């Protein structure tokens, strides 16, 4: 969902320049690094560019020279900028490398070579991630991140202490839990500001919580047939500092909600990690039929669903006015993100900023009309 993340960057940083999209990547320039980068919700992670280098060679003999080149970049200025944003003094760092193409070495060999070379430059203790290393702590103070891509090598510092997708609130989880940046992107697509929103398959509350955080004026409720997952939702919402009423409920009894919802925002069971239960054990079709009865006025549904469930087709068959349907890859499977209005309604449109960035992503070949 690169276009959603780019739109978030533009909205969050009016002084950002050069916002550009590539596959799984957004780049932009700020006058100076700001703490607000740690508040981005639709990106998996955020890094400060330290420099670009020619590609490392294909043999292990090339690694020492490459590591020296990396060490000659201006790591001091980058470390000071990241430290100022975080307000803490680091003592350790690790190195994480992504490699494209064929090489006679693995990522650990590059990480160790670069990490050893940067120890004296950064004045920090290097924590190797190699399987041969001693016990590795869960959380180094800083992370050097390298991307080796064909004709270039990109050296960066992770801005946060942990990846952005590792939300501090999300401690209580179970199978099939939703990826937080995707939940935030779904909330952005739905445009939930000021709406009465319900997630009837809330799981651990990720989608409800991200909606409440992104749209503080919304009224968010949630439900799930599994009492343990509802308990997780309450615990996670408390840690996130949002007020969400979550109850144990069978989504097959959706009509009990009445007719006062503006938005059903949900990630139904995919029958992979989590299956359907209760009255929907055999099929989700009843849920989609009942969804139209609980929405008021221009109410709509916004969902992320396994492509095998063919939810966009089901919604159309039931008379829903389907707006956006786009595909993405999630947990090794193809998924649909869809937004639709109840029968007799007008197909919902994306917020204007998202429409603009989606068109840009299509024109640049980052995605197609159908997604990916």
N, C-alpha and C positions, 0 to 999 in steps of 0.2 A: 504494500500500500504506500509506495513512495510518494504519490501525489498528495495523499492525506498528510504525511509527515512534512512535505514541503509547504503545504498551506499552513500548517501549524507554526513552522519556523517564521514564515512571512508575518503571521499575526502576532507572534510573540516578540519579534525583533524588527520593529519598523526601520531601524537603521542598518539592517543586514543588507549586504550587497552580493551580487553574483550567485544568487540561489540557483542551484543546478541539480538536476536529477540524473542518476544513472541506475543501472540495475542494483537494487538493494542498497542504494547510497544517495544521500543528500549532502551537497557541499555548499558552504556559504562563508562569507567573511564578515566579521564584526570589528568595529573600531578597537575594542578590547574584549577580552574574555569576561563573561558575566555569569554570576551565580544562576541566572534564569535558565542557562543551558541544562542545569540539573533538574529542571521542572518540566522538560519536554516529555510528553506522555505517549506520543505515537511512534517514537523511534526506539529501537532495541538498545542503542548505546550512543554515546557521544564522545568524540575524540578531538584533540587539538593537533593540527598538523604541525609537525616539527620540520619535515623536509622530504624531498623526493630524491631518489638515487637511481643510477643505472641498475639494471637487474643483476642479481647475484648469478654467478655461473652455475653450471649444472652438476659440479662435482664437489666433494667435501673439501678438496684443496682450495676451493674458491672462498670458503667461509671466513677464514681469518682476515683476508683483505676486505671482504664485505663488512665484517664487524667493525674494522677500523674506520671505514668510511661512514658507517652509521654513527660511531662515537664522535666524529668530527662535526656533526650537526650541532646546532645551538640548543642543547638540552637544558642549559641553565635557565635561559629565558622562558622556555616552556614549563619547566618545573616551578619557577617562581609564579607564573601566571596561574597554573593549576593550584598551587598551594594557596595563593591569595583567594581564589574562589572558594576553596574548601575550608580555609581557616585552620589548618592543622599542619604539624610538622611530621613528615614521613621518616621512617627509618628503614623500610624494606621496599623492594619492588620485585615484580616478576615480568616476564616477557612472553607475549602470545603472538604467534606467527600463523598467518594463513598463506598457503602456497598454491598457486595455480601452475599447471604444467608438470612435465616430468623432470625429476632430479634424482641423483644417486644418494640423497640424504633425506631425512625426515624433518618435520618441523622442530622436533626437540633439539636436533643438532644446531639449527639456526638460532633457536632461542637461547641455548647455552652459550654459543659463541658471542652473540650480541650482548647477552646479560653480563658475561664476564668482562667484556670490553667496556661496558657502561658503569661498572661498579665504581671505579675511581672518578669517572666524570660526574656522576650523580652524588657520590659520597654516601650511597645507600647499600645495604646488604642485599645481594641478589638471591632470590628464592627460585631454584630451578623447578620446572614442572615435569622434568624427565621422569619416566617410570623408575629409572635407576637411582633417582635422588632420594635423600632421606625424607621423612614425613613432611608433606607440603601443607602449610597452614591454609585455611579456607580463605583468608582475606589479607593479601599483601596490602601495604599502604598505597602503592602506586603500581600502575601497569603500563609498560611499554607495549604498544601494539603495532605490529608490522604486517603489511599487506604486500605480498610478492606477486605481481601480476604481469606476466609476459615481458613487456618492454620497460617496466618501471617497478621500483620498490618504494612504498610509501611508509614513512615512519611517523608514528603519532603517540600521544599520551592519552590514556583514558582520563576524561575530565573528572568523573566521579570515582569514588572508591570502589564501587561495584557497578555492573552494567545497569543501565536505566531500566531494563525490563524486570530486574529483581526488585520489586516493590517492597519497601520496608513493612508495609501492612500485611503482606500476604505470607502469613506464617502457617495458618491452618488450611491445609489443602487435601484433596483427594484425587482419585483417578479422573482423567479427562478434563482437568482444570484448564480454564481459558487463559491464553497468553495475554498479559495485561496491555501491551501496546495495541494488539488487535482489538481488544475491548474498547480502548480509548478511541481508536479509529472508527469503530462502529458507532460510538456515541457521537463522534463528529459528523459522520455521514447522516445520522438520524436527525441531527439538529434539535437536541432535546431541551433547549433552554425554555424554562417556564412551563414545561409540560408535566402532565401526570403520566408517569412511566412505570411499567411493571415488567419484571422478568420472571416468568413462571417456571423456568428451569435454571434457577440461580446458581446451583452448585456451591462454590465457595464464595460467591458474591462478587466476583471480579467485574462482571459487566455492570452490575448495579452500582458498585463502588466507583468505578471509573466514570460512569455517567454522573453520579453525584459530585465527584470532584471537578469534572469538566464543565458541568452546568449546575452551579450552586442554587439556581432559582427553580430547578426541577423538583418535583415531588416523586421520589423513587421508592417503590415497594418491590418485594421479591418473594418467591415461594419455591419450594422444592419438596418432592415426596420423601426424600431421605432426611430424617431428623438430624443426622450427624452433619450433613452438608449445611443445613440451616444454622446449626450451632457454629459452624465455621464462618458462615456469612456474618453472623452477629459479632464474632471475635475479630474478624478482619476489618469490618466496618468501624468498630470501636478504635482499632489501631490507626485506621485511616482518618479518624476524626469526622466521620459523616454519619448522619442519622438515617438509617434504613430500617423500615419495618419489614421483617422477614418472617414468614410463617410456614409451617409444615402443611403442604397442600398438594393434592393430585391435580396436575395440569389438565387432566381429563374433565375436571369440574370447573373449567374456566368460566362458565356462565355465572357462577356464584360471585364473580367480581362485579357484576352489575354492568352498567353501560357508561361508565365515567372515565375510561382510559383514552388518552391521546396517543399513546405509543406502547406497543408491545415490542420490547427490545430483548432478544433472547438468542441463546445458543442451545437448541434442543439436542437430546441424545443422538449420537451418531451410530449407536449400536456397535461400537468398537470398544473403547475403554469403558464406556457406560452405556447400558441399554435402557430402553423404555420400560416403565413399570406402571402398575395401577391400571387404570382404564385405557391407557394408551399402549399397553404392552404389545398388542398385535399390530397397531398402526397409529401414526401421528395424524392421519387424515381428519379425524374428529376434531383434533386441536385446531387445525387450520380452518375448518368450517366454523367452529365456535369463536375463533378470533374476530370474525366480522361482527359478532353480536355484542362484544364488549367495548368496541371502539366508538367514540362519539364524533360527530361532525366530520372533520377532515382527518380523523385518526388513521394511523398507519402502523404497519409492522416493519421491523428491520431485523434481519437475522443473518447469522453465519451458520451454514449447514453443510454437512457432508454432501458432495455432489451426487453420490449414489442415491440419496433421498429424493432428488429431483424436485426440490421445493419450489423453485421458480415456475416450473410447469404445473405443479399442483395448485399454486396460487392462481395462475391464469385460468385453469380449468374451473376453479371455484368463483371466478368472476372478479378477482382482485385486479386493480389497475397497477401493474408492475412498472416501476420506474427503473432504477438501476439494478442490473444483475451483472456481477463481475466475478471472475474466478481468481483464486489464489491457492498457493500450496501451503498447507498447514499440517505439521506433524507427519510429513510423508504422504499426505493425501491431498486430493483436490477438493476444494471447498467453494461454496457459493456465498457471496455476500449480496443480499437482496433487500430492497426497500419497496414497499407496495402499499397502496391505499385500499381501504375496504371497498367491496363492490359498490358501484355507482359513484365512486369517488374519482378524483383526478389523479393520474399517476404523479407521485411526488417527485420534485426536482431536488437535486443536490443544492446545498448552499452555494452562492455565486462564486466564492473563493475556491471551493473544491471543484466546481465545474471548470473553472479556468485552469487549475493545476492538472486536472485529469486530462483535459484537451492537450495541454503541453506535454504530458507524459506520453500520450498516444502519438503526437507529432514527432517526438524525439525517439520513438521506438522503444521506450522503457517498458510500456505495456501495449496491449492491443485493445480494440473495442471490447473484447471479451475477457480481458484481464491478464494475469501473469505479468 
